[in-house]
Structures are given as structure tokens and as C-alpha cells.
Amino acid sequence: MTVKDIALRNLRRRKAKAAFVFLGLLIGVSAVITFVSLIDALTQDIRHKLEKYGANILIVPKTENLSLTYGGLSLGGISFEIEQIHEADLKKVQSIKNARNVAAMGPVLLGAIEVGGRRALLAGVDFEKTRILRPWWKMRGEIPDNNAVLVGALAAQVLGVRPGSQLRVNGRSLFVSGVLEPSGSQDDQIIFTRLPVAQSILGKEGRISMAEVAALCADCPVEEMVKQISQVLPGAKVMAIKQVVKGRMETLGHFRKIAYGLSMVVVLVGGLVVLVTMMGSVRERTGEIGIFRAIGFRKSHIVQVVLFEALIVSALAGILGYFMGVATTRVVLPLFTESHGVAVPWNPTLAGGAFSLSILLGLISSIYPAVLAARLDPNEALRAL
């Protein structure tokens, strides 16, 4: 009879003890997997939401401004020594250290225009970049070409235009190719056209009013990127837009620490359950161990029997614990986010970690009972029969 046979037969005879060890490890492993999977799912959800916020860095002309206020009443301000931003200068941003983190960079030219006897704001933009910089845009119509404009919802209402209308902009006839749906932002009041068209209408060829930069990743070093862009564009003021996502990421960081702390507590409790249960099992088998020693089993054989039992139970708990943890995450995830369809994928690395954790926890917790069983005096053990 081999060590493996003895261990398997003992597990069959003492099913209650084995089930208790299995349950302790199962709860510990599944709890850890639930915490880790939940954190990963929430992190991915926030990363996905971050991509919908558009630009998070602004490049504007550097100015020195004196604000005039009195008694809480703003009287405007005086600006002097205004630097100019040239469109060609934006190519320097591609040379910064974190250039790979720049998902999109769109130049913008702003200027006042006359439309049908009314003053309006014209914005020249790169419409190819607006899919990233303004992902909230929804429109009726099409993206304008070189002789067309895209009108904001409020501007279209005030000017009385719709897709297909004609606008006279500073004496130039432009076709209204589309109208934006209301977004609740300043875009509702603006008339958009392609950047070269706006530069021609406003007489500012090669110049821009500002540039929007999107660093679309939760771990992008936005503040460091601001410093790098400021160095290559000394004549511009570079600002990071603080988003709600930053607060959410900080909250998630705190939750991550709490989850890891709870995981450690659960793992320790699971280890104690295994230790106490295995100690009780060894005491119940004192006579059996005495017989094994009397017929020639060495101390190392006794240790192998106890540890092999723990190995079998731990392996089963690790496999089932991973699947139970992922299933639990899918059930509780809607309680932590309002997003729909947040995926909790099967993670082979996490599954391997759960399996390894369960085996490591089971073996470490069984070492002392195994050594204690091996040290039993055969004579004393036989008297217990």
C-alpha cells in the first residue's frame, strides 16, 4: 500500500473532516478571487469611461492677464504680451517622451463672424480627430467638406437653419451639411468648419487659438505630459483638465487597499481552519499512525500522507474557488457600477494564482500537524488503540 492509497482512503473515511478543510479553503480562495476580479472589472469600466471624456489636456496661448473686479462685480480684464500658437508648432509634441500616450491632438481656431446680421462664434477643427476629442457628438446630416459648416443645436435654432441650408459667413456662402444634437455644452452655440476654411475666413492662415490633447488611458502621466509639452512649446500655456475620473480612480485605489486587506484576513482565517481541522484529524488517527510506524513507516512517510491529503483537498478547492469567485463577481458587480455589460472574463493567470494560493495555503497550514504526527511515539500511539 502506497502513501497515496493511504491518503485517499483516509479522505473517504473521514469525509466530514475533509469537507471542513475543503470549505475553509474554498471560502478563502473564492473571496480573494471575488475581490481581485471585482477590482479588475471596475478598473476596466473606468478606463472605458475615461475614453468617453475626450480631451484632458489643453494648449492655449500664453498671456499675462490682469483681472478687474470690484465688490464681486467682474469688469473684465486686460491682456498683454499675447503669444501666438502656430499650427506647425504642434508637431513638436510628437517628440516628447510620452508621445505614445497621445491618442489624438486637434488644433482649434476660434473667431467671431457675422451671420445674417448676427454675431456668432466660428470654430475651425480637424473633424478626423473629433471622434476621440468629442465622442459625445451626435448630428443630423454629414461632416462638412471645404465649403460647408456644422452648426450647433442652439446656433441652428437662433439662425433658423437646418441641414441643406445656406449661410453667409463674412460675405462667403457656406453650405450647412449638418446640425449637432443638443449636448448641453458650449458646442451648442458654435458653428464648426474645417480648420483651413476657418483660417481663410478669419485671415489667420497657419495660426490656431488652442489645441486639445487626449491622453486616453487611466495610467497616463497627464501631469508629466503637461510638463513635457510645456518644454517643447514655451510660448504656450498647457493645462490638464481635471476629470471626475481622477476622483473615481482614487476611490478605486482606496477600495483596492481595503479589498487586499480583507483578502489577507480571509486567507488567514482559512489557514487557521485548515490548521485546526488537520490537528484534530491527527489526534483522531493516533492509533493508526502508531500501527504505520510499527510496521516500518518512517517519519517522512507519515508527513507525506498528511501533506498529500491536504494537497488533494487544496487542489479541488483552488479549482472550484476560482469559478465560484468569478461567478460571485458577476452577481455583485451591478451593485458597484451603473454601467451595463461590464465583462468579467475568465483569466487564466488569475486561475493559476487561485490554484497556487489554495495549494500553498493548504500545505503551509498542514505542515505543523504533519510534523506533529510524525513525532508521535509508536509505543504511546499503540496504547491509544
C-alpha positions in Angstrom: 0.0 0.0 0.0 1.5 3.3 -1.1 1.3 6.7 0.6 -1.2 7.9 -2.0 -3.5 5.0 -1.3 -3.5 5.6 2.4 -4.2 9.3 1.9 -7.1 8.6 -0.5 -8.7 6.0 1.8 -8.4 8.3 4.8 -10.2 11.1 2.9 -13.0 8.7 2.1 -13.3 7.5 5.7 -13.2 11.0 7.2 -15.4 12.9 4.7 -16.6 15.4 7.3 -13.1 16.5 8.2 -12.1 16.7 4.5 -15.2 18.7 3.7 -14.5 21.1 6.5 -10.9 21.7 5.2 -12.3 22.0 1.7 -14.9 24.5 2.8 -12.4 26.7 4.6 -10.1 26.8 1.6 -13.0 27.3 -0.8 -14.3 30.3 1.0 -10.8 31.8 1.3 -9.9 31.4 -2.3 -13.3 32.4 -3.7 -13.3 35.5 -1.5 -9.9 36.6 -2.8 -10.9 35.9 -6.4 -14.1 37.9 -5.9 -12.2 40.9 -4.6 -9.5 40.8 -7.3 -11.9 40.2 -10.1 -14.2 43.0 -8.9 -11.3 45.5 -8.7 -10.2 44.5 -12.2 -13.7 44.8 -13.7 -14.2 48.2 -12.1 -10.8 49.4 -13.3 -11.7 48.3 -16.9 -15.0 50.1 -16.6 -13.4 53.3 -15.5 -10.8 53.0 -18.3 -13.6 52.6 -20.8 -15.4 55.7 -19.3 -12.2 57.7 -19.5 -12.1 57.2 -23.2 -15.5 59.0 -23.5 -14.4 62.2 -21.8 -12.4 63.5 -24.8 -9.6 65.9 -24.4 -7.9 66.1 -21.0 -5.0 68.5 -21.9 -5.4 72.0 -23.3 -2.7 74.0 -25.1 -3.6 77.7 -25.2 -1.7 80.9 -25.9 0.4 82.2 -23.0 -0.9 85.6 -21.8 -0.5 87.8 -18.8 -3.9 88.9 -17.6 -5.0 91.4 -15.0 -8.4 90.7 -13.8 -10.6 93.7 -12.9 -13.1 93.0 -10.2 -14.7 95.3 -7.6 -17.3 94.3 -5.0 -17.8 90.9 -6.6 -18.6 92.6 -9.9 -16.4 91.5 -12.8 -15.3 94.3 -15.1 -13.3 92.2 -17.5 -9.6 92.1 -17.7 -6.5 93.5 -19.6 -4.4 91.1 -21.6 -1.0 92.0 -22.9 2.0 90.2 -24.4 -0.2 87.5 -26.0 1.9 84.7 -27.6 0.8 83.2 -30.9 0.5 79.5 -31.5 1.3 78.3 -35.0 -0.2 75.1 -36.3 3.2 73.8 -37.4 4.5 74.1 -33.8 2.2 71.2 -32.7 4.4 68.8 -34.5 6.9 69.3 -31.6 4.5 67.4 -29.3 5.4 64.2 -31.2 8.9 64.5 -29.8 8.0 64.4 -26.1 8.9 61.3 -24.0 5.3 60.2 -23.6 4.2 60.9 -27.2 2.9 57.3 -27.4 0.3 58.3 -24.8 -1.2 61.0 -27.1 -4.3 59.4 -28.7 -5.4 62.5 -30.5 -4.4 66.1 -30.8 -6.8 68.6 -32.5 -6.0 72.2 -33.3 -8.8 74.7 -32.9 -9.2 78.2 -34.3 -11.9 80.5 -32.8 -13.2 83.7 -34.1 -16.2 86.0 -34.3 -18.2 86.2 -37.5 -21.2 87.9 -39.0 -24.1 85.6 -40.0 -27.3 87.1 -41.3 -26.8 90.3 -39.3 -26.0 88.3 -36.1 -22.6 87.7 -34.5 -21.6 84.1 -33.9 -18.6 82.1 -33.0 -16.8 80.1 -35.7 -14.5 77.2 -34.8 -12.1 75.6 -37.2 -11.4 72.0 -36.2 -10.0 68.7 -37.5 -13.1 66.6 -37.9 -11.0 63.4 -38.2 -9.9 64.0 -34.5 -13.3 64.9 -33.2 -14.3 61.2 -32.9 -11.9 61.0 -30.0 -11.9 64.6 -28.7 -15.7 65.0 -28.8 -17.1 61.5 -28.6 -20.4 62.8 -27.3 -21.3 64.5 -30.7 -24.4 63.3 -32.4 -25.6 65.0 -35.6 -28.2 65.2 -38.2 -26.5 65.4 -41.5 -22.9 64.9 -42.5 -19.4 66.0 -41.7 -18.7 69.3 -43.6 -16.3 69.5 -46.5 -14.3 72.5 -47.6 -17.4 74.6 -48.4 -19.7 73.6 -45.5 -20.3 74.1 -41.8 -21.6 72.0 -38.9 -23.9 74.1 -36.7 -24.5 73.6 -33.0 -28.1 73.0 -31.8 -28.7 76.4 -30.2 -26.9 78.3 -33.0 -29.1 76.5 -35.6 -32.2 77.4 -33.7 -31.3 81.1 -33.4 -30.2 81.3 -37.0 -33.1 79.3 -38.3 -31.0 76.8 -40.3 -31.1 73.1 -40.9 -29.1 70.6 -43.0 -29.2 71.8 -46.5 -29.5 75.5 -45.7 -27.1 78.2 -46.9 -25.2 80.6 -44.6 -23.5 83.8 -45.5 -20.4 84.0 -43.3 -18.4 87.2 -43.6 -19.7 87.6 -47.2 -18.9 83.9 -48.1 -21.6 81.4 -48.9 -21.3 78.1 -47.0 -23.5 75.0 -47.1 -24.9 73.6 -43.8 -24.1 69.9 -44.0 -25.3 69.0 -40.5 -26.7 70.2 -37.2 -25.5 68.9 -33.9 -27.9 67.3 -31.4 -28.2 69.3 -28.1 -25.3 68.3 -25.8 -25.6 70.8 -23.0 -22.1 72.1 -23.7 -20.7 75.2 -25.4 -20.7 73.3 -28.7 -24.4 74.0 -29.0 -23.6 77.7 -29.7 -20.8 77.3 -32.1 -20.5 77.0 -35.9 -17.9 74.4 -36.9 -16.0 74.1 -40.1 -12.7 72.7 -41.3 -9.6 74.4 -39.9 -8.2 75.6 -43.3 -11.7 77.2 -44.1 -11.8 78.9 -40.7 -8.2 80.2 -41.1 -9.1 81.6 -44.6 -12.4 83.3 -43.3 -10.7 84.8 -40.2 -7.5 85.7 -42.0 -5.3 83.7 -39.7 -3.6 81.2 -42.0 -1.3 78.9 -40.2 -2.4 80.0 -36.7 -4.6 78.4 -34.1 -6.3 79.6 -30.9 -5.8 76.4 -28.9 -5.2 72.7 -29.2 -6.9 69.8 -27.5 -5.0 66.7 -26.5 -6.5 63.4 -25.5 -4.3 61.0 -23.4 -6.8 58.1 -23.3 -5.6 55.8 -20.6 -6.2 55.7 -16.9 -2.5 55.3 -16.1 -1.3 58.1 -18.5 1.0 60.5 -16.6 -1.0 63.5 -17.6 0.8 65.9 -15.2 4.1 64.8 -16.6 2.9 65.1 -20.1 1.9 68.7 -19.3 5.4 69.5 -18.3 6.9 67.8 -21.4 4.6 69.7 -23.7 5.3 73.0 -21.9 9.0 72.4 -22.6 8.6 72.0 -26.3 6.1 74.8 -26.6 7.5 77.5 -24.4 5.2 80.1 -25.9 2.0 78.3 -24.9 0.2 77.6 -21.6 -0.5 73.9 -21.1 -3.2 72.8 -18.7 -4.5 69.4 -17.5 -8.3 69.2 -17.3 -9.3 67.6 -14.0 -11.9 65.0 -14.7 -14.3 63.2 -12.4 -12.4 60.0 -13.4 -9.5 61.1 -11.3 -11.6 61.0 -8.2 -13.1 57.7 -9.2 -9.6 56.3 -9.7 -8.6 57.5 -6.2 -11.7 55.9 -4.7 -10.9 52.7 -6.5 -7.4 52.8 -5.2 -8.7 53.0 -1.6 -11.1 50.2 -2.3 -8.3 48.1 -3.7 -6.3 48.5 -0.5 -9.4 47.6 1.6 -10.1 44.6 -0.6 -6.5 43.3 -0.4 -6.6 43.8 3.4 -9.8 41.8 3.6 -8.3 39.1 1.4 -5.4 38.7 3.8 -7.8 38.4 6.7 -9.9 35.8 4.8 -6.8 33.8 3.8 -5.5 33.8 7.4 -8.9 32.6 8.7 -8.9 29.9 6.0 -5.4 28.8 7.0 -6.5 28.6 10.7 -9.5 26.5 9.7 -7.2 24.1 7.9 -4.7 24.0 10.8 -7.3 23.3 13.4 -9.0 20.7 11.3 -5.8 18.8 10.4 -4.7 18.9 14.1 -8.0 17.3 15.1 -7.6 14.7 12.3 -4.1 13.8 13.5 -5.3 13.3 17.1 -8.1 11.0 15.9 -5.6 8.9 14.0 -3.0 8.4 16.8 -3.5 4.7 16.9 -3.5 4.4 13.1 -0.2 6.3 12.9 1.3 4.0 15.6 0.5 1.0 13.5 2.1 2.6 10.5 5.2 3.3 12.5 5.2 -0.2 13.9 5.1 -1.9 10.5 8.1 0.1 9.2 6.7 3.5 8.0 9.2 6.3 8.6 8.5 9.8 9.9 8.8 11.1 6.3 6.1 8.7 5.2 3.7 10.0 7.8 4.4 13.6 6.8 3.8 12.7 3.2 0.5 11.1 4.0 -0.8 14.2 5.8 0.5 16.6 3.2 -0.9 14.6 0.3 -4.3 14.7 1.8 -4.0 18.4 2.2 -2.7 18.7 -1.4 -5.8 16.8 -2.9 -8.3 18.9 -0.9 -6.4 22.2 -1.7 -6.3 21.5 -5.4 -10.0 20.8 -5.6 -10.7 24.0 -3.5 -8.5 26.1 -5.7 -10.2 25.0 -8.9 -13.8 25.4 -7.6 -12.8 28.5 -5.7 -11.8 30.3 -8.8 -15.1 29.6 -10.7 -17.1 30.4 -7.6 -15.2 33.7 -7.2 -15.8 34.8 -10.8 -19.5 33.8 -10.6 -19.9 35.8 -7.4 -18.2 38.8 -9.0 -20.7 38.8 -11.9 -23.5 38.7 -9.4 -22.3 41.6 -7.2 -20.8 43.8 -9.9 -24.1 45.7 -10.7 -24.1 46.9 -7.1 -20.8 48.8 -7.7 -21.4 50.3 -11.1 -24.3 51.6 -13.2 -22.7 50.6 -16.5 -24.3 47.7 -18.3 -22.4 44.9 -20.0 -19.2 45.2 -17.9 -17.4 42.0 -18.6 -15.7 39.7 -16.1 -13.6 37.5 -18.4 -12.0 34.2 -17.5 -8.5 35.0 -16.6 -6.0 32.0 -16.9 -3.4 33.9 -14.9 -5.8 34.6 -12.1 -7.0 31.0 -12.2 -3.4 29.8 -11.9 -2.9 32.2 -9.0 -6.0 30.8 -7.2 -4.9 27.2 -7.7 -1.4 28.0 -6.4 -2.8 30.0 -3.5 -5.0 27.2 -2.4 -2.3 24.6 -2.5 0.2 26.9 -0.8 -2.3 27.7 1.9 -3.3 24.1 2.4 0.3 22.8 2.6 1.6 25.5 4.9 -1.3 25.1 7.3 -0.8 21.3 7.3 3.0 21.3 7.9 2.7 21.6 11.7 0.1 18.8 12.0 2.1 16.6 9.7 5.3 17.1 11.7 3.4 16.5 15.0 2.0 13.3 13.6 5.5 12.1 12.5 6.9 12.8 16.0 4.4 10.6 17.8 6.0 7.8 19.8 4.9 4.5 18.2 4.5 2.9 21.7 2.4 5.7 23.0 0.3 5.7 19.8 -0.4 2.0 20.0 -1.6 2.3 23.6 -4.2 4.7 22.3 -5.9 1.8 20.5 
